[in-house]
Amino acid sequence: MNLSKTTDDILLREDKDGAVYLTLNRPDKFNTLSEAMLSELQRELDAIAADSTVRCVVIGGNGRGFCAGHDLREMRANPDKAYYQELFRNCSRVMQSVVALPVPVIAKVQGMATAAGCQLVASCDLAIASQSASFAVSGINVGLFCSTPAVALARSISPKRAFDMLVSGNFIDADTALEWGLLSAVTDDDDLDAAVADKVEQILSKSPAAVRFGKSMFHPQRQMALADAYDFAGNVMAENMMSPDASEGIDAFLGKRQPTWEQPGH
């Protein structure tokens, strides 16, 4: 295990057995996405994307909440359109970098996830939340429609439910978020760490190559026409079949033994 800290300790990184744990660390500010936090997240995501030994990423937050979105005080201190455009571009780049990572990304959610915090949950491949977690895109309550969070939210839950959240600012609880598709699992508050660890272990037990092939295919095909998606997926699957892990996995299955996967970076 390797534990490292980033600038001013606002983002913590822990590396363990091929998994990277990124923890937003502004608990007194509900882990708001300040300029510095977005910069640190982008730096870490870029580094992870270039590291072939990473096999899974977990994004969590310290304190009572996961993430309360943008830092409104910081935003009001810079009342300039060009500043806001750059801020939202940087945040959008972070969200797209999460989606584009070649390995699965799990949101570990406790407490509230609001506005861009809810956007971050929606951008992750998987999201596991404690029973007491809650979710909202509540910018509308302060006169600001959550337009950029809407992009991720509307791709995670149904358009009508997404728009209802966006135009009302209402919170939904963890069970509702699970039912609507924003979450992949809900657990008792005391079991959140164990549930995330179990999911990480499941991912790490699979072929690293197959997981990367799958991540590279899954999100792009969702934006394609049906025939194009099948053509794209078929080509990815053919490439996957040519990998040593596919040969090993099939031979192991036929031979009734456990496979030995090729380890990344070796």
Secondary structure in CASP SS format (residue, H / E / C, confidence):
PFRMAT SS
TARGET T0000
AUTHOR 0000-0000-0000
METHOD secondary structure of the structure
MODEL  1
M C 1.00
N E 1.00
L E 1.00
S E 1.00
K E 1.00
T C 1.00
T H 1.00
D H 1.00
D H 1.00
I C 1.00
L E 1.00
L E 1.00
R E 1.00
E E 1.00
D E 1.00
K E 1.00
D C 1.00
G C 1.00
A E 1.00
V E 1.00
Y E 1.00
L E 1.00
T E 1.00
L E 1.00
N C 1.00
R C 1.00
P H 1.00
D H 1.00
K H 1.00
F C 1.00
N C 1.00
T C 1.00
L E 1.00
S C 1.00
E H 1.00
A H 1.00
M H 1.00
L H 1.00
S H 1.00
E H 1.00
L H 1.00
Q H 1.00
R H 1.00
E H 1.00
L H 1.00
D H 1.00
A H 1.00
I H 1.00
A H 1.00
A C 1.00
D C 1.00
S C 1.00
T C 1.00
V C 1.00
R C 1.00
C E 1.00
V E 1.00
V E 1.00
I E 1.00
G E 1.00
G E 1.00
N C 1.00
G C 1.00
R C 1.00
G C 1.00
F C 1.00
C E 1.00
A C 1.00
G C 1.00
H E 1.00
D C 1.00
L H 1.00
R H 1.00
E H 1.00
M H 1.00
R H 1.00
A C 1.00
N C 1.00
P C 1.00
D C 1.00
K H 1.00
A H 1.00
Y H 1.00
Y H 1.00
Q H 1.00
E H 1.00
L H 1.00
F H 1.00
R H 1.00
N H 1.00
C H 1.00
S H 1.00
R H 1.00
V H 1.00
M H 1.00
Q H 1.00
S H 1.00
V H 1.00
V H 1.00
A H 1.00
L C 1.00
P C 1.00
V C 1.00
P C 1.00
V E 1.00
I E 1.00
A E 1.00
K E 1.00
V E 1.00
Q C 1.00
G C 1.00
M E 1.00
A E 1.00
T E 1.00
A C 1.00
A H 1.00
G H 1.00
C H 1.00
Q H 1.00
L H 1.00
V H 1.00
A H 1.00
S H 1.00
C C 1.00
D C 1.00
L E 1.00
A E 1.00
I E 1.00
A E 1.00
S E 1.00
Q C 1.00
S C 1.00
A C 1.00
S E 1.00
F E 1.00
A E 1.00
V C 1.00
S H 1.00
G H 1.00
I H 1.00
N H 1.00
V H 1.00
G C 1.00
L C 1.00
F C 1.00
C C 1.00
S H 1.00
T H 1.00
P H 1.00
A H 1.00
V H 1.00
A H 1.00
L H 1.00
A C 1.00
R C 1.00
S C 1.00
I C 1.00
S C 1.00
P H 1.00
K H 1.00
R H 1.00
A H 1.00
F H 1.00
D H 1.00
M H 1.00
L H 1.00
V H 1.00
S H 1.00
G C 1.00
N C 1.00
F C 1.00
I E 1.00
D E 1.00
A H 1.00
D H 1.00
T H 1.00
A H 1.00
L H 1.00
E H 1.00
W H 1.00
G C 1.00
L C 1.00
L C 1.00
S C 1.00
A E 1.00
V E 1.00
T E 1.00
D C 1.00
D H 1.00
D H 1.00
D H 1.00
L H 1.00
D H 1.00
A H 1.00
A H 1.00
V H 1.00
A H 1.00
D H 1.00
K H 1.00
V H 1.00
E H 1.00
Q H 1.00
I H 1.00
L H 1.00
S C 1.00
K C 1.00
S C 1.00
P H 1.00
A H 1.00
A H 1.00
V H 1.00
R H 1.00
F H 1.00
G H 1.00
K H 1.00
S H 1.00
M H 1.00
F H 1.00
H H 1.00
P H 1.00
Q H 1.00
R H 1.00
Q C 1.00
M C 1.00
A C 1.00
L H 1.00
A H 1.00
D H 1.00
A H 1.00
Y H 1.00
D H 1.00
F H 1.00
A H 1.00
G H 1.00
N H 1.00
V H 1.00
M H 1.00
A H 1.00
E H 1.00
N H 1.00
M H 1.00
M C 1.00
S C 1.00
P H 1.00
D H 1.00
A H 1.00
S H 1.00
E H 1.00
G H 1.00
I H 1.00
D H 1.00
A H 1.00
F H 1.00
L H 1.00
G C 1.00
K C 1.00
R C 1.00
Q C 1.00
P C 1.00
T C 1.00
W C 1.00
E C 1.00
Q C 1.00
P C 1.00
G C 1.00
H C 1.00
END
